[in-house]
Protein backbone atom coordinates (compact mmCIF):
# COMPACT_ATOMS: atom_id res chain seq x y z
CA UNK A 1 0.00 0.00 0.00
CA UNK A 2 1.48 3.38 -0.96
CA UNK A 3 1.86 5.87 1.87
CA UNK A 4 -0.57 8.79 1.75
CA UNK A 5 0.10 12.04 3.58
CA UNK A 6 -3.51 11.95 4.80
CA UNK A 7 -2.85 8.74 6.73
CA UNK A 8 -2.04 8.97 10.43
CA UNK A 9 1.14 7.29 11.58
CA UNK A 10 1.12 4.84 14.49
CA UNK A 11 3.56 4.66 17.39
CA UNK A 12 5.25 1.55 18.80
CA UNK A 13 7.21 1.88 22.07
CA UNK A 14 9.95 -0.59 23.05
CA UNK A 15 10.79 -1.13 26.73
CA UNK A 16 12.83 -3.84 28.41
CA UNK A 17 14.57 -4.94 31.59
CA UNK A 18 12.35 -3.11 34.06
CA UNK A 19 13.49 -5.39 36.91
CA UNK A 20 10.54 -4.35 39.03
CA UNK A 21 10.95 -5.29 42.66
CA UNK A 22 8.85 -4.10 45.57
CA UNK A 23 10.89 -0.99 46.31
CA UNK A 24 9.74 2.62 46.18
CA UNK A 25 12.49 3.43 43.66
CA UNK A 26 11.19 0.74 41.33
CA UNK A 27 7.63 2.07 41.58
CA UNK A 28 8.72 5.64 40.86
CA UNK A 29 10.71 4.59 37.78
CA UNK A 30 7.84 2.48 36.39
CA UNK A 31 5.25 5.18 37.05
CA UNK A 32 7.42 7.73 35.26
CA UNK A 33 7.71 5.51 32.19
CA UNK A 34 3.96 4.90 32.03
CA UNK A 35 3.24 8.64 32.24
CA UNK A 36 5.68 9.24 29.37
CA UNK A 37 3.98 6.54 27.27
CA UNK A 38 0.63 8.25 27.78
CA UNK A 39 2.07 11.68 26.97
CA UNK A 40 3.48 10.32 23.71
CA UNK A 41 0.08 8.80 22.82
CA UNK A 42 1.76 5.49 21.99
CA UNK A 43 -0.50 3.02 20.18
CA UNK A 44 1.24 -0.17 21.32
CA UNK A 45 3.92 -1.06 23.88
CA UNK A 46 6.27 -4.05 23.84
CA UNK A 47 8.38 -5.12 26.82
CA UNK A 48 11.10 -7.62 25.90
CA UNK A 49 11.60 -9.43 29.18
CA UNK A 50 12.87 -9.02 32.73
CA UNK A 51 9.64 -7.40 33.82
CA UNK A 52 10.41 -8.65 37.33
CA UNK A 53 13.67 -8.92 39.25
CA UNK A 54 13.19 -12.22 41.07
CA UNK A 55 10.43 -13.91 39.12
CA UNK A 56 7.81 -13.48 41.85
CA UNK A 57 4.05 -13.18 41.45
CA UNK A 58 4.04 -10.07 43.67
CA UNK A 59 6.50 -8.32 41.34
CA UNK A 60 4.44 -9.28 38.29
CA UNK A 61 1.30 -7.98 39.98
CA UNK A 62 3.09 -4.68 40.53
CA UNK A 63 3.90 -4.63 36.79
CA UNK A 64 0.22 -5.26 35.99
CA UNK A 65 -0.82 -2.41 38.25
CA UNK A 66 1.55 0.08 36.64
CA UNK A 67 0.75 -0.94 33.06
CA UNK A 68 -2.98 -1.51 33.58
CA UNK A 69 -3.99 1.25 31.09
CA UNK A 70 -2.13 -0.62 28.35
CA UNK A 71 -3.05 -4.16 29.39
CA UNK A 72 -6.76 -3.40 29.75
CA UNK A 73 -6.95 -1.91 26.28
CA UNK A 74 -4.98 -4.71 24.59
CA UNK A 75 -2.10 -2.41 23.71
CA UNK A 76 0.68 -4.24 25.56
CA UNK A 77 2.76 -7.25 24.49
CA UNK A 78 5.46 -8.77 26.70
CA UNK A 79 7.72 -11.81 26.75
CA UNK A 80 9.79 -13.45 29.52
CA UNK A 81 13.42 -12.73 30.36
CA UNK A 82 15.83 -14.73 32.49
CA UNK A 83 14.99 -12.67 35.61
CA UNK A 84 11.35 -13.73 35.25
CA UNK A 85 12.27 -17.41 35.64
CA UNK A 86 13.93 -17.84 39.09
CA UNK A 87 11.99 -17.79 42.35
CA UNK A 88 8.32 -18.49 41.65
CA UNK A 89 9.04 -18.65 37.91
CA UNK A 90 6.26 -16.25 36.97
CA UNK A 91 7.75 -15.92 33.47
CA UNK A 92 6.94 -19.52 32.55
CA UNK A 93 3.31 -18.49 32.16
CA UNK A 94 3.83 -15.37 30.06
CA UNK A 95 3.44 -17.21 26.74
CA UNK A 96 1.31 -20.12 28.01
CA UNK A 97 4.10 -22.61 27.41
CA UNK A 98 4.61 -21.63 23.77
CA UNK A 99 8.07 -20.77 22.46
CA UNK A 100 6.69 -18.71 19.57
CA UNK A 101 3.40 -16.95 19.04
CA UNK A 102 2.14 -14.00 17.01
CA UNK A 103 0.23 -10.86 17.90
CA UNK A 104 -1.61 -8.82 15.29
CA UNK A 105 -2.65 -5.24 15.94
CA UNK A 106 -3.54 -2.31 13.70
CA UNK A 107 -0.61 -1.90 11.33
CA UNK A 108 1.53 -4.28 13.40
CA UNK A 109 2.57 -7.94 13.26
CA UNK A 110 4.63 -9.18 16.23
CA UNK A 111 6.44 -12.52 16.42
CA UNK A 112 7.05 -13.22 20.11
CA UNK A 113 9.90 -15.59 20.97
CA UNK A 114 10.66 -17.07 24.39
CA UNK A 115 14.47 -17.20 24.50
CA UNK A 116 14.59 -18.40 28.12
CA UNK A 117 15.11 -22.01 29.21
CA UNK A 118 14.81 -24.17 32.29
CA UNK A 119 18.43 -23.35 33.13
CA UNK A 120 17.25 -19.81 33.87
CA UNK A 121 15.59 -21.13 37.04
CA UNK A 122 19.15 -20.91 38.36
CA UNK A 123 19.75 -17.26 39.19
CA UNK A 124 23.36 -17.48 38.01
CA UNK A 125 22.57 -19.00 34.60
CA UNK A 126 21.30 -15.96 32.72
CA UNK A 127 22.17 -16.87 29.12
CA UNK A 128 19.46 -17.57 26.58
CA UNK A 129 18.33 -20.59 24.60
CA UNK A 130 17.40 -20.71 20.93
CA UNK A 131 16.97 -23.98 19.04
CA UNK A 132 16.70 -24.80 15.34
CA UNK A 133 13.10 -25.77 15.97
CA UNK A 134 12.29 -22.34 17.37
CA UNK A 135 14.03 -20.64 14.43
CA UNK A 136 11.87 -22.76 12.10
CA UNK A 137 8.75 -21.68 14.02
CA UNK A 138 9.70 -18.02 13.60
CA UNK A 139 10.24 -18.65 9.88
CA UNK A 140 6.76 -20.15 9.55
CA UNK A 141 5.17 -17.38 11.62
CA UNK A 142 6.57 -14.72 9.28
CA UNK A 143 4.80 -16.37 6.36
CA UNK A 144 1.50 -15.18 7.86
CA UNK A 145 2.56 -11.53 8.15
CA UNK A 146 0.32 -9.21 6.10
CA UNK A 147 2.26 -7.15 3.59
CA UNK A 148 0.99 -3.79 4.82
CA UNK A 149 2.03 -4.19 8.46
CA UNK A 150 5.20 -3.38 10.33
CA UNK A 151 6.80 -6.72 11.24
CA UNK A 152 8.86 -7.13 14.42
CA UNK A 153 10.45 -10.14 16.12
CA UNK A 154 10.61 -9.85 19.92
CA UNK A 155 12.95 -11.82 22.16
CA UNK A 156 14.84 -11.13 25.35
CA UNK A 157 18.42 -12.22 24.72
CA UNK A 158 20.73 -10.50 22.27
CA UNK A 159 21.26 -11.98 18.82
CA UNK A 160 24.55 -10.22 17.98
CA UNK A 161 27.86 -9.91 19.88
CA UNK A 162 27.80 -6.86 22.13
CA UNK A 163 30.54 -5.23 24.22
CA UNK A 164 30.94 -6.45 27.78
CA UNK A 165 29.28 -4.08 30.21
CA UNK A 166 30.98 -4.87 33.52
CA UNK A 167 34.02 -6.42 35.15
CA UNK A 168 32.02 -9.47 36.37
CA UNK A 169 30.98 -10.11 32.76
CA UNK A 170 34.62 -9.90 31.68
CA UNK A 171 35.61 -12.42 34.36
CA UNK A 172 32.79 -14.78 33.39
CA UNK A 173 33.70 -14.58 29.71
CA UNK A 174 37.38 -15.28 30.47
CA UNK A 175 36.26 -18.32 32.45
CA UNK A 176 34.26 -19.59 29.49
CA UNK A 177 30.84 -19.01 31.06
CA UNK A 178 28.10 -18.28 28.52
CA UNK A 179 25.88 -15.81 30.39
CA UNK A 180 27.31 -12.69 28.67
CA UNK A 181 27.28 -14.28 25.20
CA UNK A 182 24.81 -13.71 22.40
CA UNK A 183 22.38 -16.48 21.44
CA UNK A 184 24.28 -19.28 19.72
CA UNK A 185 21.79 -19.29 16.85
CA UNK A 186 21.30 -15.52 16.83
CA UNK A 187 23.02 -15.05 13.48
CA UNK A 188 21.01 -17.93 12.05
CA UNK A 189 17.79 -16.25 13.17
CA UNK A 190 18.82 -12.99 11.51
CA UNK A 191 19.54 -14.82 8.26
CA UNK A 192 16.09 -16.39 8.27
CA UNK A 193 14.15 -13.21 9.07
CA UNK A 194 16.16 -10.92 6.78
CA UNK A 195 14.05 -9.31 4.07
CA UNK A 196 10.78 -10.35 5.72
CA UNK A 197 11.01 -8.42 8.95
CA UNK A 198 11.57 -4.75 9.82
CA UNK A 199 12.68 -4.93 13.44
CA UNK A 200 14.30 -7.35 15.86
CA UNK A 201 13.74 -5.97 19.35
CA UNK A 202 15.46 -7.34 22.45
CA UNK A 203 16.86 -6.48 25.85
CA UNK A 204 19.02 -8.41 28.36
CA UNK A 205 22.00 -6.06 28.09
CA UNK A 206 21.37 -2.85 30.02
CA UNK A 207 23.24 -0.51 27.69
CA UNK A 208 21.21 0.22 24.53
CA UNK A 209 22.47 -0.45 21.04
CA UNK A 210 21.24 -0.53 17.47
CA UNK A 211 22.34 -1.98 14.15
CA UNK A 212 21.17 -1.49 10.58
CA UNK A 213 21.69 -4.75 8.69
CA UNK A 214 20.67 -3.32 5.33
CA UNK A 215 18.11 -4.71 2.92
CA UNK A 216 18.63 -8.44 2.34
CA UNK A 217 15.21 -8.49 0.65
CA UNK A 218 12.23 -6.17 0.33
CA UNK A 219 12.64 -4.81 3.86
CA UNK A 220 15.51 -3.17 5.70
CA UNK A 221 16.31 -5.09 8.88
CA UNK A 222 17.20 -3.18 12.04
CA UNK A 223 18.15 -4.66 15.41
CA UNK A 224 17.52 -2.66 18.60
CA UNK A 225 18.52 -3.38 22.17
CA UNK A 226 16.36 -1.32 24.48
CA UNK A 227 18.72 -1.38 27.43
CA UNK A 228 17.11 -1.17 30.86
CA UNK A 229 14.24 1.29 30.52
CA UNK A 230 14.03 1.89 34.27
CA UNK A 231 17.79 2.45 34.60
CA UNK A 232 17.89 4.79 31.61
CA UNK A 233 14.61 6.56 32.29
CA UNK A 234 13.79 6.50 28.59
CA UNK A 235 12.57 4.29 25.75
CA UNK A 236 12.49 4.27 21.95
CA UNK A 237 9.40 5.08 19.92
CA UNK A 238 9.00 3.84 16.34
CA UNK A 239 6.54 5.67 14.08
CA UNK A 240 5.11 3.56 11.27
CA UNK A 241 2.56 3.84 8.50
CA UNK A 242 1.26 1.30 5.98
CA UNK A 243 3.79 -1.27 7.16
CA UNK A 244 6.86 0.94 6.93
CA UNK A 245 8.87 2.93 9.42
CA UNK A 246 8.48 6.69 9.25
CA UNK A 247 11.76 8.42 10.00
CA UNK A 248 14.23 7.22 12.62
CA UNK A 249 13.46 5.76 16.04
CA UNK A 250 13.23 8.50 18.66
CA UNK A 251 14.13 8.38 22.33
CA UNK A 252 11.43 9.48 24.74
CA UNK A 253 12.65 10.71 28.12
CA UNK A 254 10.60 9.93 31.23
CA UNK A 255 10.20 12.55 33.93
CA UNK A 256 12.20 10.57 36.47
CA UNK A 257 15.96 11.03 35.87
CA UNK A 258 18.08 8.01 35.05
CA UNK A 259 19.27 6.10 38.12
CA UNK A 260 21.44 3.19 36.98
CA UNK A 261 21.52 0.32 39.41
CA UNK A 262 24.79 -1.20 40.50
CA UNK A 263 25.76 -4.83 40.97
CA UNK A 264 24.50 -4.50 44.57
CA UNK A 265 20.95 -4.75 43.21
CA UNK A 266 21.67 -8.38 42.37
CA UNK A 267 23.39 -9.33 45.63
CA UNK A 268 20.29 -9.99 47.76
CA UNK A 269 18.45 -12.24 45.27
CA UNK A 270 21.70 -14.07 44.57
CA UNK A 271 22.19 -14.74 48.28
CA UNK A 272 18.56 -15.79 48.62
CA UNK A 273 19.01 -18.26 45.79
CA UNK A 274 22.15 -19.72 47.39
CA UNK A 275 20.47 -20.04 50.78
CA UNK A 276 17.49 -21.75 49.19
CA UNK A 277 19.71 -24.21 47.32
CA UNK A 278 21.68 -24.93 50.48
CA UNK A 279 18.49 -25.54 52.41
CA UNK A 280 17.27 -28.00 49.79
CA UNK A 281 20.60 -29.83 49.87
CA UNK A 282 20.61 -30.14 53.67
CA UNK A 283 16.98 -30.90 54.31
N, C-alpha and C positions, 0 to 999 in steps of 0.2 A: 504494500500500500504506500503510495507516495505521501510524503509529509506535507500537510497543508498548514499555512500560517494561522488558520482559523481554529485549528485543533489545540486543545489544552494539553500541556505536557504533564506527566505524572512524576511523582517523586518516590524513590526507593531509598530508605536509610539502612545502613549497615553498622551494626553494633556487635561487640564480642567481648568475651572475657570480663564480665561484670564482677565475678567473684563475690556475689552478695553473701554476706554473713549477717549476723544479727546485731551489728554495731550501729551506732548513730552515724558514724562517718559513711558507712555503706549506704544507709538510707538517704542521707543528704545527697550523695553522688548520684544515686539512681533517680531520685526525685528531680534533680537538676536536669538530667538527660531527658526525662519524660516531658518536662516543661519545654525544653528546646525542640523536641519532636513536634509538639503541638504548635509551637510558634512558627515552625517551618511548614506546617500544614502537609506533613508527609502522608502519602497515600498508603504505603506499606512499610513495615519494619521487619528486618531479619536480624536474628541474634545467633551468631555461629559458635555457640557452645560456651562452657564454663559460666553458666548462669549463676550457679552456686559455688561456694568455696569448698564445702565438705560433703556435698552430695546429700544433704539432709532435706527432709520434707518441709521442715520449718523454713529453711532458706528458700526453697522453691515457692512456698506460699507467700513469702515476702516479695519475691519476683512477681507473682501473679497480682498481688495487691498494687504494686507500683505500675505495672503495665496493663492494668485492667481496662483502661480506655481503648487499648489496641486489641487486646484479646477478645473483649466482648463484641467488638465490631468486625472480627475476622480479619484484622489487618496486621497480624503478627505471626511470623513463622520462626521457629527456633529448633535447633538440633543440639544433641548432647556433646559435651567436651569431657576431657579426662577428669576434671574436678567435679563433674556431676556423677561420677561412678563410685567413688569410695563411700565410706559411711553407710548410709541407708540406700545408696545406689538409686537415687531418684531419677537419674538420667536414663536408666534402662527402660523407663516407660515413656520417654519423650516421643519415640517413633513407633510405639506399640510393637516392638520386637522386629520391625523391618529395618533392613540396612539401607534401602533406597525407597523413597516415595516422592511423588510429585505434588506440587501445589499450583493451581491455576487461579490467577486473579486478573482483574482488568489490565490488559496490556503487559502481563507478566506471567512467565512460566518458570517455576523454581524446581530444580532437582535437588532434593535433600539427601545427604549422604551421612550415615553414621560411621565416622572414622575411629570410634572407640572400640575397645575389646575387653574381654574379661580380665586381662592383665591390668587394666586400669582400676580394678577394685583395690589394687595395691597402690597406696598413695605415692610411692616412690617410682612407679612404672608409668610415666606420663606419656610415652610415645604412642603414636597412632597405629592403626591397623587398616590396611587396604588390600583386598584380595583380587585376583583375576575375575572371580565371579561377580564381585561388586562392580568392578570396572565394566564388565559386560552388561550388568543391570543399568548402569548409567547410560551406556551406549544405547540400549533399547529404549530407555525413558526419553532420550532426546529425539527419537523418531516420532514421538507424539507431540512435539512442540509445534504450535501453530506458527506460521511464517511471520505473522504481524505482531509478535510479542517479543519483549526483551527476555532473553533466556539466560539464567544464572544457575550455576552449580554451587551448592553450599556444603561445606564440610568444616570440621574444626581444625584439623592438623594441616600444617603447611605442606605444599606440594613441590616447592622448589627449595634449594639450599638457601639458607639465610644466615647472616652473621650471628655469631654467638653474642648473647646479651649480658652475660654475667660471668664472674670467675667460677662459680660452681658448675656452670654449663661447660666451661673450658676444661675443668678437671674431669667431669663426666665423659666428655668427648675423648680426652686423652686416655681415659681408662677403657675406652671402647663401649661405653654404655650408649644405648640408642635414644634416650629420651629427648635430646636436643636435635635429633636428626629429622630431616624431612621424611614424608611417607615413601617407603621403598618403591612403590608403584606410582608415585606422584607424576613422574615424567610420562609414564605410560597413559595415565588418565588424561593429561594435557594433550597428548597425541590424538587420543580418541575423541575428545570433545572439540578439538580445533576446527574452526570453520562452521560449527553448528551451535556455538555457544558464545555469548557476549562477555560474560563475567564468570570468574571463579572467585568466590568470596570465602575467606577463612579467618581464623584467629590463631590461638595457641601462643604465638609469640607476642609479647606485650609492646614491642616497638613496631609501629606501622610500616608498611612497605607497599610498593606497587610495581607492576611490570607489564609492559605492552609487548605481547608476543607476535604482533603483526596480524596479517590476514592469511591464514593457511587455507581459507576457503572463502565463502561469501561474507563471513563475519570476522571482524577484528576481535581477537581474544585478549582480554585484560585480566590480570590476577591481582587481587587486592587483599592485603592483610590489614584487618581493622586495628590491630593493637588492642590494648585494654581500654575500653571506652570510659570506664570509671576512673582509671588512673590518668588518662589523658584529658578527661573532661570535654571530649568532642567526638564527633562521628562524621563519616562521609555521607553525602547525599548524592544520588545519581538521578538526574532528570532524564526521562525517556518519553518517546512519542512514536507511535506506529511501529514498535518493535526495534527502535534504534535509540542509542544514547544521544542526548542533546547537550553538546558542550562537554566540558571536563567535569569529573567528580569534584564536588566542593566540600570543604570541611565546615561543619557547623559547630560553633563553640557553645557549650552549656554555660549557665550562669555561675556554677560552682567552679573555682579555679582548679587546675590540675594538681593532684596530690598523689604522686607515684608512691606505691607501697614498696617497702623494702623486703628483703628475704625473711625478716622477722615475722611477717604476716603468715608465712608458711610453717613457722616453728611449732606453734601450738598444735595444729592438726597433725603434723608429722609425729610429734610426741604422743598424741592421743592414739594414733595408728599403732605405734610401736608398743605402747602399753596394752592396747587391745590384743595385739598378736601375742605378746608375752603371756597375757592372762589365758588365752586360748591354749597356749603350749603347756602351761603349768596345770591348768584345771580342766 
